[in-house]
């Protein structure tokens, strides 16, 4: 099963509420391509090539790309925490 098929639909809808969701998804896909089926991989190792790819594609700096990815990851984490609290 592909990674895209394993994604939580509610989380994907949440991501869509943000501006630049397409950039985040593009970065996430690039990281997924790099790591493949390997679960235990440090994405930080691949920040440089991924941020460079995004920087060139969307005409933003590498720092902006990484900051955007980090922002999304934090917001998604908060979303998951709030869902968990609601379920309790």
Secondary structure, 3 states (H helix, E strand, C coil): CCHHHHCCHHHHHHHHCCCCHHHHHHHHHHHHHHHCCCCCCCHHHHHHHHHHHHHHHHCCCHHHHHHHHHHHHHHHHHHHHHHHHHHC
